[in-house]
Amino acid sequence: SKTMPRTSAAFACAVATLFAAGALAAPPENLCNWQNEHCCETEVLTASPRSVEDIQTLVEEYDSIQGSGLGMSWNQPFFCPEVNQNAVGLTTSTIENQFIDIDEENLEVTVSAGVKTRDFIDYLASQGETGYALPTISWFIDQSIGGAVSTGTHGSSMEYGSLSSEEVLKEITMVLPNGTLVTLSSEIDPFLMKAARVSVGRLGVITSLKFNIRPQRAITRTTTRIGMDDFAEKMLQAQAVYMETGETPELFKDAAQWLIYPAIQEVLEITFEDEGEGTPIPTDYSPENGPVSASESGEPIPVDTWEEPSQFGPVMFAGPLSEPLTRSLANTGRNYMSRIALSDGTFPTRDAIITFPEEIYNANFIFGPTPYKETVYDQYEVGIPIETAGDCLAGLVDLMEDGEERYAYRTPCIVRPVSQEEGLLSISNEHPVVYINLEDYVFYNQRDKERNQGFYNVIRYLRGDEKCKGSRMHWGKAGWPDEGCWDGSKEYPETWCDFGCAVRMLDPNGKFHSSSDIWDWEGSDLDRCCSESGYNHADETCVCQVLDRDTSLPKCSPPGYSTY
């Protein structure tokens, strides 16, 4: 077993360096997200506990409470406590003596919930003979690992699912509403573990987690530039294979993912091949040791001169741009991203699987509206059932072919498939899904905040069009409907009331309710229909419904679009 206290010299030095670089590793200074755009009400107190015992005391003493890690969320109603005269928000990242404890014999690791995901996976990669890795690694890695699990954060994996899946996550330790500390697992309590896998802070404050790990492997990464129509055809073929066989399409295996650049009508397809056990782990390599491949048709695609972000940064995060400038920006951004993070080659797992590069992350600060004021944007993500993902994404390609829907972005739209998993509120709990992540830089970065109409149309399509039927919003990101306009019993028809049973068991008085109005089971008889294993769906009188929810009301935005 190898244990790394957070106060160890090496780790402390690394974290200090990140703080100095402005890489957003520090705990939030207030109850706002990292951009200081989405904030809790001023009546809510802020607490910075130094120990798990402090968290337990706070939970016992306050009537309304929510835990957060590093503030890396775009969903204010979920990370803020319900406002009353005795409400407090606390940060798990302020805990002293946080740890990462590696059990090399059983290939497991236990980690404090407040540790930043980037620090966590980097530390794993540095240990042992070859380094270790989680079975799957997410693209966004600057949130706390507790927050990542709580919201179902994912990478691309049709084998291991998200960080919250049963293939990855073994145990969750959390503080319950009465202040007690409990550890959940599939062996200890299968039902509550399903509820806790993606709990969005509704069941308690997560303090530590246990994951499966595996030794790093030699992974060969290949990046190919393809056209939008080729991408659409691939998605349609993958959907057809799944519908015919029920098996994972070959295209979706081995963590494959796609970066869409609508302005230039191109897609970067990134594929990975595990070179197998026994293949030496590369030690002498750089991120730039390979070129980007030509198109699948064999026709060479001219590669423009590499450009540093300083050459496009001042306009990258600006408001509306002309179509030619947007195309130029997308072309340069694609090339720069390819050079620093997507080059062909064989790498250890940690460096092969793509994650958000710190160089691009820090550009949010460098080119913000004022020095040390980060550029504000909203990140949206929609999970589309694999049964409709091909039709949905092919329709999206048509929508993005021209007009404002083509020029609404400053960063690529990222497409990643994820396998089915058991979490009651996991987006993929009923079937595998294909996620698409999109970022709106235009709305905030203009003189007068006006709707980014092309972006609006795309989100409305992804959430409201019949081709994308069954799509769901990511729990930690923007775009959730306004108050009264989201119905959990319709979004999660098979499991919403099961989760309600878990809430009834663990938090009947609503201490962890949060300021969101979605935690509602009025109209469902939880008292009569709940058992220790969930809601009695077999009883026809146990109807799972939420009253007074009508998304057609004038107060509700068109399907799927809202900016808090």
N, C-alpha and C positions, 0 to 999 in steps of 0.2 A: 504494500500500500504506500502511496506517495501523497503527502498532504502539503498543500501550499496555503499557508495563512496569508491573508491579504496584506498583512503587515510585513511580509518577508521583504528583504532588501531588493531582490530582483524585481518582484512584482511592484513594489512601491515606486521604484525607479521608473518602470515602464508607465505606470499610471501618471506619475508626475510629469513625464515627458508628454503624454497625451494631453494633460491639462494645459501645459504650457503652449502646446501647438494649437489649442482651441479646437480640439477634435471632439468636443461634446461628451467627454467622459465624466464630467463633474455632475454631482447631484443637482437637481433643479433648485434655484434660489427661491422660488415661490410656487404656488399651485397653478402654474401655466405649463403648456407644453414647451418644448425646446426652442420654439420660435417666438415665444411670448405672444402668441396670437390667440390661442384657445385657453382661457383661464377660468378657474372656479370663481364663484361669487366671493366678494370681499368679506362676507360674514363668516366664511369657513376659516378655521384656524389651521396653521401649518405646524406639523411636528416632525422633528428630526431625531428619531430614536437611535440610540447607540448600541442597543442589544436587543435580542429577541425578547428578553424579559420586559424591556421598555415597551415593545409592541403589545405584549400581553396586557400590561398595565393600561395603556392607552385604549385598547379595545374594551376593557372592562369599564373604564370611566366615561367613555363618550357614547352618545346615543346613535350617532351617524358617523360612519368612518369609511374611508377608502385608502388603500395602499397603492403607491406607484413606485416606479424604480428610477428611471432617468428622464422621465417626461417625454418619451419618444412616441407620442400618440397624436393623432389628428381628430380624436373623438372625445371632446370635452365632457359630454354628459356621462360617459362611462368611467372616466378617471376622477370625477369630482363626487364627493359625498352629497347625499340629499341635504339640502339646506334646512337647518333648524337652529335653535339656540345653543345646541351642544354638538356641533359638527366639526370634524377634524380630518385633514388629509395628511398622511404620513408617507415618508420615503424610505424604502428598504435599502437604498444605496448608501445611506449614512451609517449603517451598522458597522461597528468596529470589528476587527478580527474576522472578516469574511474569509471563506476558505474554498479551496478546490481539493477534494480528497479522491485520489485515483486508486482504485482497487485493481491492480494489474492482473491478479490471479483470476478474478471473475469478470474482468473487462467491464467494469462499472465505474462511474464517477459521481460523487455527491458534491453539489455546489450551492453556495449561498445565493438566494434569489436576487440580491441586489448587484451581483457581479455583471459587468457589461459583457454581452455576448461576444464581442470581438476579442476582449481580453481572455475570455474563457476558452474559445477555440484556438487562439494563438498559444495559450499555455499548454493545452492538450497536445498540440503539434510539436511542442518543444521537449516533451517528456519521453522517456523510454528509448529503446534502441532505434526505432523508426518514427517515433511520435504517434499520437493517437488522434482520432477524429470521431465526431458524432456520426451515426449512420447517414444522416442528411444534414446539410448546412444551408441556412437561409441566405437570401441575397442581402437583406437589410440586417446588420449585425451591431448596430450601435445602441440598441435598447438593452435594458436589463434582461437577464435570462428568465427571471420570473415573469416579467411582462410579456416576453416572447411566447412562453408557454400559455399564459392566461388568455391570450388572444389567438392562439392557433397559428403562430408564425411558421412559415414553410419555405422550403427551397423548391427543387424539382425532383420528385421521386415517386415513381409508381411501385416501388418496393417497400419503402420505409415510411411514406406519408410525411406528416408535419413533425415539428418538434414535440407536439403533444400526443403523438400516436402511441399505441401500445407496443410498436416495434422499437421506439426510441426512448420513451419516458417510462421509468419503472416505479418511482415513488414521488409523492408530493407531501411535504410537511407544511402545515399551515396553522395559523391561529384562528380559532373559531370565535363566534360572537360572545361566548362566555369567558373568553380569555385563555381557554385551554389550548394546548399544543397537541396536534394529532398528525399521525403519518398515515397516508392512504396509499394503497396499492391494489392491484387486481386480486391479489391473494387475500389481503385483509378485508376489503369490502368492495367487491366488483362493481356494484351499482354506484356507490359514491365516487369511486375512482373514475367511472365514465363521466360523471357530472363534473368532477374537478379538473379533468384534462383541459377543457376550455371553459373556464368559469367567469372570465371577464371581471374578476374581483367580486363577484356576487355572493360567494360562499365563505370568504375569509381572506386573510392576508398570508400569501405564500412566503415562507421563510427559507426553504431549501428544496432542492430537487435531486433525484437520482436518475441518471441516464445510462443506457447501454453505450459502450464505445467499442471501437475496433482499431487495430493497428493501421496506420496510414499505408496506402498502397501506391504503386506507380500508376498514374492515370494519364492517358493520352487525350489531349483536348484538340479538337479541330473546329475551326470557325469558317463557315462558308457564307458568302453573300448570295442571296437569292432574291428573286422578284416577289412582289406581293401576291401575284396570281399563283406563283408556284407554292407559296406558303399556304394559301387558301386551299389549293388542291391537296396538299399534304394533310391538312386538318380534316378535310372531307373524307379522305381515304382512311385515316386513323379512326374516325367515327364509324365508318362502314365496317371496318375490321372488328371493332369492339361489339357493334350491334349484331354482327353475324356469328361471332365466336365467343363473346364474353371474356375474351382474353386481352391482356395488355398489348396494344399495337406495338410492333417493333420500333416504330418511330418514337414512342414515348419511353422507351427503356433507357436505363443508364443516365438519368439526370438531364436529358436533352432539354434545351430551352431556346427561346427565340426572342430577339430584340427587334421591334418594329420601328422603322423610321418612315412615317407616312409622307413627310414632305418630299422625300426623294424616292418614294415608292420602292424601298428596299428593306430587306430583313436579314439580320445576322442569325444564322442557325448555328448553335453551339452544341456539339456532341462530345461524348466522353466514352472512352474504352478502358476498362480495368485490365491492366496487363497481366494480372494473375498473381497468385501467391508465389513468392520466391523471386519475383522480378526485383532487382535492386531498386531501392528508392533513389531517385535523382538527388544529387547534392550540389552539383555545379550547373546552375541554370540561372537565367534572368527572365523577367516577365516578357522580354522582347526577343526571345530566341527563336521566333518562327514567324513566317508571314501569314497573312490571311489568305485562305484558299480562293481559287477562282470559282465561278458559278458552277452548279452541277451540270449545266449543259456543256461544260468544257471550254466555253468561250471566256477568255481572260477579261477581267474587269479592271480597267485602269485604276490604280491606287493613287490618290492625290497626295501631294506633299504633306507629310505629317506636320501638324500645327500644334503648338502649345496652347493651353487654355487661356493664357494671357491675351492671345490674339482674338479670342471670341468671347471671353468672359463678360466684358461690359455690356454686351447685347444679349448674352445667353439668357439672362434672367429679367430682361426688360419686358414691358407689356406688349401690345400688338405690334407685329413687325410686317414688313412687306413680304410678299410671297417669295421673291428672289432671295432676300436676306434670310428668310426662314429656311429655304433650301440649302443655302450656303452654310448656315449654322448647323443644320442636320448632317451635312456631308462632313464638316470638320469634326463635329462631335462624335460621329460614327468612327472616323479614322483614329481620333485620339483614344476613344474607348477601346478600340481594337488593339492599339499599341500597348496600352498600359495594363490591360486585363484579359484580353481575348486571343492573344497570339497562339499559334499552333505549337505544340510541344508536349513532352512528357514531364509531369510534375508530381510531387507528393499531393495527397488528397487535399490538404488545406489550400494549396496554391492552384490546384487544378479547377476545383469547383468555384465558380465565379461568385464573388461577394462585392458589395458596394465599395469601390476604391476610395481610400481616404483622400486622394488627390482631388477627386470630384466632390467629395463631401465637404472638404475645406473650401472649395470654390464658392460655396454658399456664403462663407464669411468674407472671402477676399473681394467678391464682387457684389456684396450687399449694398443697400442704399446709403449706408454710412459705415465708416470703419468699425469693425467688430460687431456690426449689426447684421445678422444673417439674413439672407434672402428668404422671404416667406413664400411657401407654396403649399398646396394641399395634395396629398397622395391618396388615390382611390384604388380599390382593388375589388374585382368581381370574380367569383368562382362559378364557372358554368358546368353543369353536368356533362359528363363525357358523351351521353346519349345525344346531346344537342350541340356540343361544342364545335363540331365541324361546320354545321349550318350557321351557327352564330358568328363564328370568326370569318367565314366566307362572306357573310353579309356585311360584317364590319369592314372587310377589305373593299367591298363595293362602296360603302359609305365614305371611306377615306380616300377614294380615288381622286376627288377634286373638291374645290370649294373650301369653306371654313373648317370642315371636319378634317381636312388634310393638313391644315397649317396651325392647329391649335396647341402644339406641343413644343417643348424645349428639350425634352429628354425622351429616350425610346420607351415604347410600351413593351412590357416584358410578359411573355407567355410561358407558363410552366404547368405541367400536369402533376397531380398529386393523387395518391391512391386513397381508397376508402379506409375509414378508421372509425373507432367505436365511440369517440367523445360525443356526448349528447348534443352539444352545441358546436361540434366540428362542422365546418362548411361541407366537408366530404363524408358526412356520416351515413348518407344513404347510397352514395355511389362515388366513384372517382370523379374528380373535377379538373377542369383546365382553368387556371387562374390567368387573368390579365390585369396587370398593374399599370396605372396611368397617373401622370402628375400634371397638375394645373399650376403653371408659373405665371400665367397671364393675369388672372383675376386680381391678385394683390399688387402687382407691380406695374401700376398705371396711375395716372394722376387721380382719376375718379374710378373707384371700384365698379366695374361693369361686368356683367356676365360674359364669360368666355364662351360665346355661343356655339362654336364648333365642338368644344369639349362637352358642353351641356348636351348637345345632340347625341354625342357618342355614348355618354353615360346613360342617357334616357333610352337609347337603343339597347344597350347591354342589359338593362334592368326591366325594360318594358316591352320589348319586341317578342313575338311568339317564337321566333327562331332561337331565342336565348332563354326559353322557359325554364324555370327552376333555378335561375341564377341567384346568388346570395352575396351580400356585402361582407367584406373583411371586418372583424370586430375592432381592430385598432386603427381603422383608417376613416377618411372622410366620406361624405356622401349619404349619410343616413337620413331617412325622411324626418320631417319635422314632427313635433309632439302630436300624438294621436294618430299618426299615419303609418305605423308599422305594426303588424299583427304577427306575433310569434307563432301562434297556432297555425297560421297559413304558411309562414316561411319555413317552419320546422314541424310539419304536421305529425311526424312519427315520434318526436322526442321533446317537444316544448313542455308538455305537461309532466313528462318524466323529470325534466330539470326542475319544474315547479315542485315536485315531490321532494327533491333534494333540498331545495330552498326551505320548504316546510319543515324538514327534519333538522337542518343545521341553523337556519336563521329565520325562525317564524316571526320575529318582531321587526325584521327589516333593517337591522343595523348596517348591513352592507348593501343597501338598496341602490345607491348611487343616485345622481340627479336625473338620470334617464327615466322616461316613463314606460319603457318597453317591458320592465319586469312586472308584468300584469297577468294574472290568471283569473280575473273576475269573470264568472260564467262557467268556470270549471270547478267541479266539486272535489277539491284536493283532500278535504277531510275524510270523505267517504271512499274515494277511489284510489288513494295512495297507499302503497305498502312499502316494505323495506326494499323491494326490487323495482319500484317505479309505479307508473300509472296503470290502472286496470283497463287497458284498451279493449280487452275481450268483452267487457260488460257494455252493452249497447247504450246503457243509461249514463255511462261515464264519457260524456262528450267533452272533448278538449276544444275550448273556444275562449276567445277574449272578446268581451262585450265592448260596445261603443268604439269600434275601430272601423272606419270607412275611408279607405284611401281615395275614394272618388270625391270626397268633400272639397269644396273650393279652397279651404285652407291648406290642403295638401298639395305639394309640388307635383308636377308630372312624375311618372314612375321613376323612382330611383335617384332623384337628384336633389341634393341640398348641400349648402355650405354653411357650416355653423359659424 
